[in-house]
């Protein structure tokens, strides 16, 4: 299942997309995120998956600097550390 977290406003669309079929719940993205946007949670099938913390969904565009900026600052980002390419950003 594809889950989109985020919003659209006058400046653009700010969504982090997680493909739960690809996510293995390793938590690497949560560990690398400088803004602590992610957490691991059990889904309806008793599998651990990454989710965006509920109270951060409507602030993603302000909290998350984006994959390219994270990579330039840290040398890698949530996309880079995901072994299954389960994550993407719209900006």
N, C-alpha and C positions, 0 to 999 in steps of 0.2 A: 504494500500500500504506500502511496506517495502522500506525505503530510507536509503542507505548507504552513509555516509559522511566520507571521508578520502582518504587514498592512500596505496599503497604497494611499498616498496623499498627493498633494499638488506638486511636490518635488520629485515624485517617482514611486516605484514599487520596491519595497524592502521585505524580502522573503528569504527565509532559510528553508530549504526543502530537504526532507529526510525520506529516503526510500527504506521503509521498515523491512522490506523483503531482503534487502542487502545488509542492513545493520545487524551486526553480530553482538552488540551490547558490550564491546570491549572497553568503552569509555575513553579512548585515546583523544577524541575530540573535546570531551569535557575537561580533560587534564591540560590540554594545550591552550584552551580559550582564555585569553587575558581578562575577559569581562565576566567569566563564570556564567555564561548564558545557558549552558546545558546541564542536564542531570540525567541519571539513569533511572528508569522506571519499568515496572513489570506491566506488560500489555495484557490484553484480554485472553491471550493464549499462554500465559505464564512464562513468557520470554522477556528477558531484559532488553530494552531498547533505549536509545537516546531520545530525549525530548527537550524542547526549549522550556525553561522554567516559566510557568504561567504568567507571573506578574512582569515578565520581561518581554513577552510577545509584542505588545503594542509600543515598545520602546526599542525594538531591534535596530532600527535605522540610526538611532542615537548611541546605543550601547556598543554595537558591533562595528568596528572600523572597516569590515569587509575582508574577504579572503586575501586580496592582493596586498593590502596594507599590513595585515598580520604577517604575511610571508616576508615582506620587506623588513619588518621590525624584528621578527623572531627567527627568521630563516625557514619557517614552515607554518602552516595553518591547519585548520580542522580538516580541510580537504586532503592535504598532504599526508596526514597521519591516519586517515581512515583506510584500513586495508581493503575495503570492499567498494570504495567510491560511492558511499551511500548518501553523501551530503553535497549540496550546492547552494549558492547564493544568487539572488537576482541582481545584485549590484556589484 
